[in-house]
Amino acid sequence: MSFTFTTTNSYDQAGPIGGGAIAPGWYQAMVVEAIETTSKSSGNPMLDMTLQVTVSRTRTVDIRHCCLVLTSKAAWKIEQFLAATGKQFAKGEEISISAQSVEGKKLWVQLYNEPDRNEPDKLYARVAAYLRKEDVPHPGAMTEEEKEEHGLTSRGVRIPLNEQLARNEAERQRLKQNMENIERAHGKPKTAMPYEDEEDIPF
């Protein structure tokens, strides 16, 4: 099975974009297996990939069920994946992808953790994005500031969108209150009284 689509993006120029818990961050990976199958939820054809992620010199983690749904609607993700493997293409170009064509490909991935549905304390590494090497901020784990920037908890789990929005609103209100407190503490600057005539000018 091979899926051919017309690209909507252009990656012909360089420039900036499971199994087991892992420190969220940016890691090198390789597609060790790709199976052509069908999505259970949508019925669309897809590639079900297993990525072997290099965590350190002595440790690798296999992340299973990294799926690419083979539809035009999901073309952006396919393009992101292909660009991460070094494929260069222009906008409007027709390209094909198949299980055979992706096996053995190396690329960079951004990882986060996802709780098990039945056991929330059990975490599994998942792929947040496929990246070209030049788009990787730095290899390895994220700092606490980067976790916050990417909407992750300290354990590397995604914060639900409604919770992120609530946090943003709370921060906005906090900053607003701080500004009001500063204005109240300092008050408006006093305006100097104008002199009635030149003889009152002190010089």
PAVOTI-157407 format. One line per field, with one value per atom (N, C-alpha, C): atom name; residue number from 1; residue in one letter; chain; x, y, z. Coordinates in nm, 3 decimals. Example, Ala and Ser with C-alpha at 12.3 -4.5 7.8 and 13.67 -1.06 7.14 Angstrom:
<sites>
atom = (N	CA	C	N	CA	C)
nr = (1	1	1	2	2	2)
rest = (A	A	A	S	S	S)
kette = (A	A	A	A	A	A)
c1 = (1.319	1.230	1.320	1.285	1.367	1.290)
c2 = (-0.569	-0.450	-0.330	-0.225	-0.106	0.003)
c3 = (0.780	0.780	0.780	0.708	0.714	0.787)
</sites>
This chain:
<sites>
atom = (N	CA	C	N	CA	C	N	CA	C	N	CA	C	N	CA	C	N	CA	C	N	CA	C	N	CA	C	N	CA	C	N	CA	C	N	CA	C	N	CA	C	N	CA	C	N	CA	C	N	CA	C	N	CA	C	N	CA	C	N	CA	C	N	CA	C	N	CA	C	N	CA	C	N	CA	C	N	CA	C	N	CA	C	N	CA	C	N	CA	C	N	CA	C	N	CA	C	N	CA	C	N	CA	C	N	CA	C	N	CA	C	N	CA	C	N	CA	C	N	CA	C	N	CA	C	N	CA	C	N	CA	C	N	CA	C	N	CA	C	N	CA	C	N	CA	C	N	CA	C	N	CA	C	N	CA	C	N	CA	C	N	CA	C	N	CA	C	N	CA	C	N	CA	C	N	CA	C	N	CA	C	N	CA	C	N	CA	C	N	CA	C	N	CA	C	N	CA	C	N	CA	C	N	CA	C	N	CA	C	N	CA	C	N	CA	C	N	CA	C	N	CA	C	N	CA	C	N	CA	C	N	CA	C	N	CA	C	N	CA	C	N	CA	C	N	CA	C	N	CA	C	N	CA	C	N	CA	C	N	CA	C	N	CA	C	N	CA	C	N	CA	C	N	CA	C	N	CA	C	N	CA	C	N	CA	C	N	CA	C	N	CA	C	N	CA	C	N	CA	C	N	CA	C	N	CA	C	N	CA	C	N	CA	C	N	CA	C	N	CA	C	N	CA	C	N	CA	C	N	CA	C	N	CA	C	N	CA	C	N	CA	C	N	CA	C	N	CA	C	N	CA	C	N	CA	C	N	CA	C	N	CA	C	N	CA	C	N	CA	C	N	CA	C	N	CA	C	N	CA	C	N	CA	C	N	CA	C	N	CA	C	N	CA	C	N	CA	C	N	CA	C	N	CA	C	N	CA	C	N	CA	C	N	CA	C	N	CA	C	N	CA	C	N	CA	C	N	CA	C	N	CA	C	N	CA	C	N	CA	C	N	CA	C	N	CA	C	N	CA	C	N	CA	C	N	CA	C	N	CA	C	N	CA	C	N	CA	C	N	CA	C	N	CA	C	N	CA	C	N	CA	C	N	CA	C	N	CA	C	N	CA	C	N	CA	C	N	CA	C	N	CA	C	N	CA	C	N	CA	C	N	CA	C	N	CA	C	N	CA	C	N	CA	C	N	CA	C	N	CA	C	N	CA	C	N	CA	C	N	CA	C	N	CA	C	N	CA	C	N	CA	C	N	CA	C	N	CA	C	N	CA	C	N	CA	C	N	CA	C	N	CA	C	N	CA	C	N	CA	C	N	CA	C	N	CA	C	N	CA	C	N	CA	C	N	CA	C	N	CA	C	N	CA	C	N	CA	C	N	CA	C	N	CA	C	N	CA	C	N	CA	C	N	CA	C	N	CA	C	N	CA	C	N	CA	C	N	CA	C	N	CA	C	N	CA	C	N	CA	C	N	CA	C	N	CA	C	N	CA	C	N	CA	C	N	CA	C	N	CA	C	N	CA	C	N	CA	C	N	CA	C	N	CA	C	N	CA	C	N	CA	C	N	CA	C	N	CA	C	N	CA	C	N	CA	C	N	CA	C)
nr = (1	1	1	2	2	2	3	3	3	4	4	4	5	5	5	6	6	6	7	7	7	8	8	8	9	9	9	10	10	10	11	11	11	12	12	12	13	13	13	14	14	14	15	15	15	16	16	16	17	17	17	18	18	18	19	19	19	20	20	20	21	21	21	22	22	22	23	23	23	24	24	24	25	25	25	26	26	26	27	27	27	28	28	28	29	29	29	30	30	30	31	31	31	32	32	32	33	33	33	34	34	34	35	35	35	36	36	36	37	37	37	38	38	38	39	39	39	40	40	40	41	41	41	42	42	42	43	43	43	44	44	44	45	45	45	46	46	46	47	47	47	48	48	48	49	49	49	50	50	50	51	51	51	52	52	52	53	53	53	54	54	54	55	55	55	56	56	56	57	57	57	58	58	58	59	59	59	60	60	60	61	61	61	62	62	62	63	63	63	64	64	64	65	65	65	66	66	66	67	67	67	68	68	68	69	69	69	70	70	70	71	71	71	72	72	72	73	73	73	74	74	74	75	75	75	76	76	76	77	77	77	78	78	78	79	79	79	80	80	80	81	81	81	82	82	82	83	83	83	84	84	84	85	85	85	86	86	86	87	87	87	88	88	88	89	89	89	90	90	90	91	91	91	92	92	92	93	93	93	94	94	94	95	95	95	96	96	96	97	97	97	98	98	98	99	99	99	100	100	100	101	101	101	102	102	102	103	103	103	104	104	104	105	105	105	106	106	106	107	107	107	108	108	108	109	109	109	110	110	110	111	111	111	112	112	112	113	113	113	114	114	114	115	115	115	116	116	116	117	117	117	118	118	118	119	119	119	120	120	120	121	121	121	122	122	122	123	123	123	124	124	124	125	125	125	126	126	126	127	127	127	128	128	128	129	129	129	130	130	130	131	131	131	132	132	132	133	133	133	134	134	134	135	135	135	136	136	136	137	137	137	138	138	138	139	139	139	140	140	140	141	141	141	142	142	142	143	143	143	144	144	144	145	145	145	146	146	146	147	147	147	148	148	148	149	149	149	150	150	150	151	151	151	152	152	152	153	153	153	154	154	154	155	155	155	156	156	156	157	157	157	158	158	158	159	159	159	160	160	160	161	161	161	162	162	162	163	163	163	164	164	164	165	165	165	166	166	166	167	167	167	168	168	168	169	169	169	170	170	170	171	171	171	172	172	172	173	173	173	174	174	174	175	175	175	176	176	176	177	177	177	178	178	178	179	179	179	180	180	180	181	181	181	182	182	182	183	183	183	184	184	184	185	185	185	186	186	186	187	187	187	188	188	188	189	189	189	190	190	190	191	191	191	192	192	192	193	193	193	194	194	194	195	195	195	196	196	196	197	197	197	198	198	198	199	199	199	200	200	200	201	201	201	202	202	202	203	203	203)
rest = (M	M	M	S	S	S	F	F	F	T	T	T	F	F	F	T	T	T	T	T	T	T	T	T	N	N	N	S	S	S	Y	Y	Y	D	D	D	Q	Q	Q	A	A	A	G	G	G	P	P	P	I	I	I	G	G	G	G	G	G	G	G	G	A	A	A	I	I	I	A	A	A	P	P	P	G	G	G	W	W	W	Y	Y	Y	Q	Q	Q	A	A	A	M	M	M	V	V	V	V	V	V	E	E	E	A	A	A	I	I	I	E	E	E	T	T	T	T	T	T	S	S	S	K	K	K	S	S	S	S	S	S	G	G	G	N	N	N	P	P	P	M	M	M	L	L	L	D	D	D	M	M	M	T	T	T	L	L	L	Q	Q	Q	V	V	V	T	T	T	V	V	V	S	S	S	R	R	R	T	T	T	R	R	R	T	T	T	V	V	V	D	D	D	I	I	I	R	R	R	H	H	H	C	C	C	C	C	C	L	L	L	V	V	V	L	L	L	T	T	T	S	S	S	K	K	K	A	A	A	A	A	A	W	W	W	K	K	K	I	I	I	E	E	E	Q	Q	Q	F	F	F	L	L	L	A	A	A	A	A	A	T	T	T	G	G	G	K	K	K	Q	Q	Q	F	F	F	A	A	A	K	K	K	G	G	G	E	E	E	E	E	E	I	I	I	S	S	S	I	I	I	S	S	S	A	A	A	Q	Q	Q	S	S	S	V	V	V	E	E	E	G	G	G	K	K	K	K	K	K	L	L	L	W	W	W	V	V	V	Q	Q	Q	L	L	L	Y	Y	Y	N	N	N	E	E	E	P	P	P	D	D	D	R	R	R	N	N	N	E	E	E	P	P	P	D	D	D	K	K	K	L	L	L	Y	Y	Y	A	A	A	R	R	R	V	V	V	A	A	A	A	A	A	Y	Y	Y	L	L	L	R	R	R	K	K	K	E	E	E	D	D	D	V	V	V	P	P	P	H	H	H	P	P	P	G	G	G	A	A	A	M	M	M	T	T	T	E	E	E	E	E	E	E	E	E	K	K	K	E	E	E	E	E	E	H	H	H	G	G	G	L	L	L	T	T	T	S	S	S	R	R	R	G	G	G	V	V	V	R	R	R	I	I	I	P	P	P	L	L	L	N	N	N	E	E	E	Q	Q	Q	L	L	L	A	A	A	R	R	R	N	N	N	E	E	E	A	A	A	E	E	E	R	R	R	Q	Q	Q	R	R	R	L	L	L	K	K	K	Q	Q	Q	N	N	N	M	M	M	E	E	E	N	N	N	I	I	I	E	E	E	R	R	R	A	A	A	H	H	H	G	G	G	K	K	K	P	P	P	K	K	K	T	T	T	A	A	A	M	M	M	P	P	P	Y	Y	Y	E	E	E	D	D	D	E	E	E	E	E	E	D	D	D	I	I	I	P	P	P	F	F	F)
kette = (A	A	A	A	A	A	A	A	A	A	A	A	A	A	A	A	A	A	A	A	A	A	A	A	A	A	A	A	A	A	A	A	A	A	A	A	A	A	A	A	A	A	A	A	A	A	A	A	A	A	A	A	A	A	A	A	A	A	A	A	A	A	A	A	A	A	A	A	A	A	A	A	A	A	A	A	A	A	A	A	A	A	A	A	A	A	A	A	A	A	A	A	A	A	A	A	A	A	A	A	A	A	A	A	A	A	A	A	A	A	A	A	A	A	A	A	A	A	A	A	A	A	A	A	A	A	A	A	A	A	A	A	A	A	A	A	A	A	A	A	A	A	A	A	A	A	A	A	A	A	A	A	A	A	A	A	A	A	A	A	A	A	A	A	A	A	A	A	A	A	A	A	A	A	A	A	A	A	A	A	A	A	A	A	A	A	A	A	A	A	A	A	A	A	A	A	A	A	A	A	A	A	A	A	A	A	A	A	A	A	A	A	A	A	A	A	A	A	A	A	A	A	A	A	A	A	A	A	A	A	A	A	A	A	A	A	A	A	A	A	A	A	A	A	A	A	A	A	A	A	A	A	A	A	A	A	A	A	A	A	A	A	A	A	A	A	A	A	A	A	A	A	A	A	A	A	A	A	A	A	A	A	A	A	A	A	A	A	A	A	A	A	A	A	A	A	A	A	A	A	A	A	A	A	A	A	A	A	A	A	A	A	A	A	A	A	A	A	A	A	A	A	A	A	A	A	A	A	A	A	A	A	A	A	A	A	A	A	A	A	A	A	A	A	A	A	A	A	A	A	A	A	A	A	A	A	A	A	A	A	A	A	A	A	A	A	A	A	A	A	A	A	A	A	A	A	A	A	A	A	A	A	A	A	A	A	A	A	A	A	A	A	A	A	A	A	A	A	A	A	A	A	A	A	A	A	A	A	A	A	A	A	A	A	A	A	A	A	A	A	A	A	A	A	A	A	A	A	A	A	A	A	A	A	A	A	A	A	A	A	A	A	A	A	A	A	A	A	A	A	A	A	A	A	A	A	A	A	A	A	A	A	A	A	A	A	A	A	A	A	A	A	A	A	A	A	A	A	A	A	A	A	A	A	A	A	A	A	A	A	A	A	A	A	A	A	A	A	A	A	A	A	A	A	A	A	A	A	A	A	A	A	A	A	A	A	A	A	A	A	A	A	A	A	A	A	A	A	A	A	A	A	A	A	A	A	A	A	A	A	A	A	A	A	A	A	A	A	A	A	A	A	A	A	A	A	A	A	A	A	A	A	A	A	A	A	A	A	A	A	A	A	A	A	A	A	A	A	A	A	A	A	A	A	A	A	A	A	A	A	A	A	A	A	A	A	A	A	A	A	A	A	A	A	A	A	A	A	A)
c1 = (0.085	0.000	0.088	0.060	0.135	0.037	0.061	-0.027	0.042	-0.022	0.033	-0.055	0.010	-0.066	0.011	-0.058	0.004	0.037	0.163	0.206	0.144	0.121	0.068	0.174	0.288	0.397	0.521	0.629	0.753	0.869	0.941	1.056	1.181	1.187	1.302	1.415	1.397	1.503	1.518	1.643	1.667	1.619	1.567	1.523	1.449	1.421	1.361	1.219	1.134	0.998	0.995	0.362	0.494	0.523	0.656	0.691	0.778	0.727	0.806	0.810	0.811	0.819	0.960	0.970	1.098	1.095	1.211	1.216	1.176	1.074	1.030	1.142	1.152	1.257	1.273	1.395	1.422	1.526	1.488	1.573	1.581	1.690	1.704	1.635	1.571	1.496	1.515	1.474	1.478	1.350	1.295	1.176	1.223	1.194	1.240	1.134	1.008	0.901	0.788	0.730	0.614	0.517	0.393	0.289	0.178	0.134	0.022	-0.107	-0.190	-0.311	-0.425	-0.529	-0.646	-0.678	-0.710	-0.747	-0.878	-0.877	-0.999	-1.106	-1.063	-1.159	-1.222	-1.141	-1.193	-1.210	-1.142	-1.148	-1.056	-0.974	-0.881	-0.752	-0.686	-0.558	-0.454	-0.359	-0.255	-0.130	-0.020	0.104	0.118	0.135	0.155	0.304	0.376	0.522	0.568	0.681	0.751	0.882	0.905	1.028	1.118	1.245	1.344	1.416	1.396	1.449	1.577	1.680	1.807	1.800	1.791	1.782	1.921	2.012	2.151	2.239	2.367	2.458	2.426	2.363	2.338	2.190	2.102	1.959	1.879	1.792	1.697	1.557	1.457	1.318	1.239	1.159	1.073	0.938	0.898	0.768	0.680	0.578	0.491	0.370	0.308	0.184	0.201	0.311	0.327	0.264	0.144	0.064	0.059	0.063	0.040	-0.085	-0.193	-0.316	-0.299	-0.323	-0.294	-0.415	-0.441	-0.547	-0.495	-0.559	-0.516	-0.531	-0.631	-0.653	-0.536	-0.470	-0.357	-0.223	-0.226	-0.103	0.002	-0.040	0.056	0.148	0.092	0.172	0.266	0.218	0.303	0.419	0.390	0.494	0.596	0.548	0.637	0.730	0.671	0.751	0.856	0.814	0.907	1.019	0.985	1.087	1.188	1.139	1.228	1.325	1.285	1.374	1.474	1.465	1.557	1.501	1.375	1.310	1.287	1.326	1.303	1.200	1.104	1.002	0.946	0.885	0.830	0.679	0.622	0.477	0.412	0.309	0.240	0.299	0.406	0.469	0.394	0.383	0.320	0.427	0.407	0.503	0.426	0.495	0.434	0.503	0.429	0.483	0.425	0.508	0.464	0.544	0.502	0.572	0.716	0.736	0.870	0.961	0.902	0.984	1.027	0.960	0.994	1.076	1.074	1.151	1.300	1.365	1.508	1.541	1.441	1.466	1.499	1.595	1.633	1.578	1.541	1.483	1.489	1.455	1.445	1.299	1.270	1.133	1.128	1.015	0.989	0.894	0.932	0.856	0.791	0.679	0.614	0.563	0.502	0.449	0.298	0.240	0.094	0.055	-0.038	-0.077	-0.157	-0.142	-0.223	-0.369	-0.462	-0.604	-0.653	-0.607	-0.653	-0.566	-0.439	-0.346	-0.277	-0.337	-0.283	-0.140	-0.097	0.040	0.143	0.096	0.187	0.194	0.317	0.336	0.401	0.363	0.423	0.469	0.588	0.640	0.561	0.530	0.458	0.527	0.503	0.564	0.472	0.527	0.452	0.475	0.596	0.627	0.750	0.755	0.872	0.949	1.082	1.160	1.283	1.318	1.446	1.555	1.676	1.783	1.802	1.790	1.811	1.699	1.588	1.475	1.480	1.576	1.585	1.653	1.584	1.646	1.776	1.775	1.894	1.857	1.952	1.919	1.902	1.816	1.801	1.676	1.674	1.555	1.528	1.402	1.359	1.391	1.413	1.424	1.282	1.270	1.139	1.068	1.145	1.086	1.032	1.104	1.059	0.935	0.927	0.806	0.686	0.704	0.593	0.556	0.658	0.634	0.556	0.582	0.515	0.390	0.346	0.222	0.230	0.344	0.364	0.380	0.341	0.363	0.509	0.549	0.687	0.719	0.615	0.634	0.635	0.615	0.616	0.483	0.375	0.242	0.175	0.104	0.035	-0.072	-0.074	-0.179	-0.300	-0.420	-0.540	-0.557	-0.610	-0.623	-0.704	-0.817	-0.900	-0.824	-0.736	-0.656	-0.550	-0.491	-0.392	-0.455	-0.576	-0.645	-0.678	-0.718	-0.749	-0.624	-0.511	-0.384	-0.344	-0.362	-0.329	-0.413	-0.541	-0.631	-0.593	-0.559	-0.517	-0.390	-0.296	-0.172	-0.201	-0.293	-0.329	-0.390	-0.478	-0.539	-0.436	-0.338	-0.234	-0.150	-0.112	-0.033	-0.112	-0.241	-0.327	-0.336	-0.351	-0.359	-0.228	-0.115	0.016	0.029	-0.014	-0.006	-0.093	-0.213	-0.302	-0.242	-0.177	-0.112	0.002	0.079	0.191	0.139	0.035	-0.022	-0.081	-0.143	-0.203	-0.095	0.016	0.124	0.196	0.219	0.294	0.204	0.081	-0.011	0.034	-0.047	-0.011	0.097	0.195	0.300	0.240	0.287	0.235	0.283	0.191	0.224	0.272	0.389	0.443	0.350	0.335	0.251	0.316	0.243	0.302	0.329	0.435	0.467	0.379	0.334	0.243	0.316	0.438	0.513	0.661	0.738	0.879	0.957	0.911	0.987	0.985	0.889	0.881	0.973	1.031	1.117	1.245	1.280	1.394	1.530	1.570	1.709	1.736)
c2 = (-0.119	0.000	0.124	0.214	0.339	0.454	0.557	0.673	0.789	0.847	0.961	1.083	1.196	1.318	1.437	1.549	1.674	1.757	1.796	1.867	2.006	2.049	2.184	2.274	2.217	2.293	2.276	2.341	2.330	2.312	2.201	2.173	2.157	2.232	2.218	2.312	2.385	2.471	2.446	2.447	2.427	2.549	2.527	2.638	2.587	2.679	2.634	2.578	2.423	2.412	2.349	0.309	0.320	0.225	0.288	0.202	0.272	0.289	0.344	0.494	0.553	0.698	0.745	0.870	0.926	1.075	1.130	1.273	1.346	1.431	1.498	1.582	1.581	1.658	1.616	1.633	1.611	1.501	1.397	1.279	1.229	1.160	1.098	0.962	0.928	0.802	0.737	0.611	0.538	0.455	0.451	0.369	0.225	0.142	0.003	-0.089	-0.041	-0.122	-0.032	-0.062	0.012	-0.088	-0.080	-0.172	-0.092	-0.137	-0.073	-0.135	-0.053	-0.102	-0.001	-0.017	0.071	0.126	0.254	0.317	0.259	0.216	0.161	0.267	0.392	0.498	0.556	0.575	0.640	0.547	0.432	0.340	0.378	0.483	0.529	0.447	0.433	0.362	0.442	0.372	0.443	0.356	0.421	0.353	0.350	0.233	0.215	0.185	0.282	0.270	0.246	0.179	0.166	0.241	0.336	0.415	0.369	0.351	0.323	0.454	0.503	0.632	0.613	0.686	0.681	0.778	0.724	0.807	0.843	0.748	0.772	0.674	0.674	0.582	0.436	0.413	0.274	0.237	0.331	0.303	0.348	0.261	0.297	0.259	0.329	0.302	0.286	0.181	0.161	0.228	0.315	0.380	0.323	0.251	0.183	0.268	0.234	0.297	0.448	0.482	0.619	0.616	0.668	0.648	0.769	0.742	0.843	0.800	0.877	0.846	0.896	0.809	0.840	0.903	1.028	1.106	1.245	1.314	1.450	1.544	1.517	1.601	1.595	1.479	1.460	1.477	1.535	1.550	1.631	1.729	1.814	1.731	1.627	1.544	1.454	1.406	1.324	1.408	1.533	1.623	1.651	1.670	1.696	1.576	1.456	1.334	1.321	1.336	1.321	1.423	1.547	1.651	1.616	1.556	1.518	1.408	1.325	1.218	1.269	1.398	1.456	1.471	1.433	1.445	1.593	1.635	1.773	1.773	1.864	1.872	2.012	2.045	2.179	2.175	2.289	2.300	2.262	2.177	2.134	2.011	1.957	1.838	1.712	1.615	1.488	1.392	1.338	1.242	1.123	1.010	0.887	0.843	0.770	0.716	0.576	0.485	0.348	0.295	0.181	0.121	0.091	0.037	0.001	0.123	0.236	0.356	0.425	0.396	0.466	0.381	0.248	0.163	0.193	0.207	0.237	0.384	0.470	0.614	0.667	0.761	0.826	0.968	1.014	1.147	1.190	1.318	1.370	1.380	1.353	1.361	1.441	1.506	1.572	1.483	1.446	1.351	1.413	1.356	1.388	1.257	1.260	1.138	1.140	1.022	1.008	0.902	0.934	0.836	0.722	0.604	0.489	0.516	0.479	0.506	0.441	0.319	0.245	0.266	0.300	0.324	0.458	0.568	0.702	0.723	0.645	0.660	0.598	0.515	0.453	0.541	0.583	0.675	0.606	0.651	0.601	0.719	0.705	0.811	0.816	0.936	0.956	1.067	1.067	1.167	1.288	1.405	1.530	1.589	1.572	1.629	1.561	1.559	1.512	1.635	1.635	1.755	1.728	1.828	1.825	1.863	1.819	1.842	1.990	2.073	2.217	2.283	2.211	2.266	2.227	2.140	2.093	2.200	2.252	2.354	2.305	2.185	2.120	1.974	1.881	1.740	1.714	1.617	1.578	1.634	1.624	1.658	1.808	1.842	1.982	2.033	2.163	2.227	2.246	2.284	2.308	2.423	2.524	2.637	2.591	2.500	2.450	2.362	2.285	2.206	2.297	2.404	2.499	2.563	2.599	2.661	2.569	2.439	2.342	2.282	2.338	2.293	2.156	2.127	1.997	2.013	1.910	1.909	1.872	1.872	1.837	1.692	1.607	1.467	1.453	1.565	1.561	1.523	1.532	1.499	1.626	1.616	1.731	1.783	1.915	1.978	1.998	1.955	1.974	2.119	2.141	2.275	2.366	2.316	2.401	2.443	2.354	2.389	2.491	2.477	2.576	2.714	2.717	2.845	2.907	2.822	2.872	2.929	2.860	2.909	3.042	3.051	3.175	3.291	3.265	3.369	3.409	3.311	3.341	3.425	3.393	3.471	3.612	3.625	3.758	3.843	3.782	3.853	3.892	3.802	3.832	3.951	3.953	4.065	4.196	4.186	4.305	4.360	4.269	4.309	4.372	4.315	4.371	4.514	4.538	4.674	4.770	4.725	4.811	4.841	4.743	4.764	4.865	4.854	4.947	5.088	5.104	5.237	5.295	5.207	5.254	5.295	5.218	5.247	5.376	5.399	5.517	5.637	5.608	5.715	5.788	5.884	5.963	6.063	6.089	6.187	6.326	6.390	6.524	6.625	6.711	6.815	6.939	6.989	7.108	7.227	7.309	7.428	7.532	7.587	7.690	7.820	7.885	8.013	8.123	8.215	8.321	8.429	8.458	8.557	8.523	8.591	8.557	8.576	8.668	8.693	8.570	8.480	8.361	8.249	8.264	8.157	8.155	8.040	8.036	8.024	8.125	8.135	8.275)
c3 = (0.000	0.000	0.000	-0.090	-0.097	-0.106	-0.030	-0.028	-0.096	-0.196	-0.270	-0.245	-0.214	-0.188	-0.240	-0.252	-0.295	-0.172	-0.160	-0.039	-0.031	0.092	0.115	0.172	0.210	0.268	0.183	0.221	0.146	0.242	0.228	0.312	0.226	0.116	0.028	0.068	0.179	0.230	0.379	0.425	0.568	0.645	0.761	0.844	0.966	1.065	1.187	1.172	1.246	1.300	1.437	2.324	2.375	2.486	2.500	2.610	2.710	2.831	2.940	2.940	3.061	3.075	3.040	2.999	2.960	2.995	3.026	3.052	2.924	2.927	2.804	2.745	2.614	2.548	2.405	2.352	2.210	2.195	2.119	2.108	1.964	1.935	1.803	1.806	1.696	1.690	1.553	1.546	1.420	1.408	1.288	1.263	1.247	1.348	1.343	1.285	1.281	1.222	1.175	1.061	1.009	0.950	0.992	0.945	0.878	0.762	0.693	0.745	0.806	0.870	0.852	0.930	0.922	1.060	1.066	1.192	1.244	1.372	1.431	1.451	1.476	1.504	1.379	1.273	1.152	1.033	1.035	0.922	0.808	0.829	0.725	0.728	0.612	0.610	0.687	0.748	0.823	0.836	0.870	0.902	1.053	1.108	1.252	1.273	1.329	1.338	1.482	1.494	1.621	1.608	1.698	1.697	1.810	1.779	1.882	1.913	2.036	2.077	2.158	2.122	2.195	2.311	2.433	2.553	2.602	2.596	2.636	2.558	2.588	2.517	2.546	2.660	2.701	2.707	2.672	2.687	2.566	2.519	2.415	2.464	2.412	2.447	2.318	2.310	2.193	2.219	2.128	2.138	2.028	2.068	1.973	1.938	1.828	1.782	1.756	1.689	1.636	1.497	1.487	1.367	1.276	1.146	1.043	0.966	0.981	0.908	0.765	0.669	0.528	0.460	0.498	0.435	0.406	0.313	0.280	0.399	0.484	0.601	0.698	0.703	0.794	0.723	0.603	0.525	0.598	0.680	0.751	0.841	0.904	0.992	0.913	0.798	0.710	0.659	0.621	0.573	0.684	0.806	0.920	0.941	0.931	0.949	0.838	0.714	0.601	0.606	0.642	0.653	0.761	0.871	0.980	0.938	0.840	0.792	0.688	0.654	0.557	0.418	0.399	0.269	0.238	0.119	0.076	-0.036	-0.025	-0.129	-0.134	-0.246	-0.268	-0.252	-0.227	-0.216	-0.347	-0.341	-0.462	-0.527	-0.467	-0.525	-0.480	-0.569	-0.534	-0.485	-0.365	-0.311	-0.253	-0.242	-0.191	-0.064	0.019	0.143	0.163	0.211	0.238	0.356	0.409	0.523	0.486	0.366	0.322	0.310	0.269	0.247	0.376	0.490	0.614	0.710	0.695	0.785	0.774	0.889	0.892	0.890	0.871	0.867	1.006	1.011	1.137	1.137	1.255	1.268	1.414	1.438	1.574	1.613	1.740	1.789	1.918	1.940	2.068	2.147	2.268	2.346	2.470	2.509	2.636	2.693	2.810	2.871	2.875	2.862	2.864	2.967	3.057	3.159	3.097	3.156	3.116	3.154	3.067	3.093	3.221	3.247	3.363	3.487	3.463	3.574	3.551	3.598	3.573	3.622	3.721	3.771	3.677	3.584	3.488	3.364	3.327	3.215	3.096	2.977	2.853	2.768	2.711	2.624	2.494	2.450	2.325	2.244	2.113	2.024	2.012	2.045	2.029	1.891	1.836	1.704	1.646	1.513	1.440	1.395	1.415	1.391	1.305	1.224	1.156	1.257	1.235	1.331	1.359	1.255	1.275	1.353	1.374	1.450	1.598	1.633	1.772	1.858	1.962	2.048	2.110	2.163	2.216	2.242	2.226	2.251	2.400	2.433	2.572	2.637	2.769	2.846	2.848	2.868	2.880	3.020	3.029	3.159	3.214	3.340	3.399	3.326	3.285	3.212	3.077	3.010	2.880	2.895	3.003	3.028	3.040	3.117	3.134	3.002	2.922	2.792	2.699	2.707	2.620	2.684	2.796	2.859	2.922	2.988	3.052	3.203	3.276	3.420	3.446	3.572	3.607	3.569	3.559	3.518	3.365	3.295	3.150	3.089	3.167	3.118	3.067	2.956	2.899	2.993	3.011	3.091	3.001	3.043	2.960	2.919	2.798	2.744	2.835	2.889	2.975	3.101	3.150	3.268	3.232	3.112	3.067	3.053	2.994	2.977	3.112	3.208	3.342	3.408	3.389	3.446	3.382	3.250	3.180	3.231	3.253	3.302	3.444	3.526	3.663	3.664	3.575	3.565	3.517	3.422	3.372	3.483	3.563	3.675	3.780	3.802	3.900	3.857	3.729	3.677	3.682	3.650	3.655	3.797	3.895	4.035	4.081	4.036	4.070	4.020	3.896	3.839	3.918	3.956	4.034	4.171	4.232	4.362	4.352	4.244	4.224	4.206	4.124	4.101	4.229	4.309	4.433	4.534	4.537	4.633	4.600	4.472	4.431	4.402	4.368	4.334	4.209	4.169	4.052	4.090	4.004	4.038	4.060	4.167	4.200	4.097	4.058	3.961	4.036	3.995	4.062	4.043	4.151	4.143	4.053	3.962	3.874	3.953	3.919	3.984	3.926	4.016	3.970	3.892	3.931	3.854	3.856	3.775	3.758	3.887	3.977	4.099	4.191	4.174	4.259	4.212	4.092	4.040	4.122	4.185	4.280	4.214	4.138	4.089	4.040)
</sites>
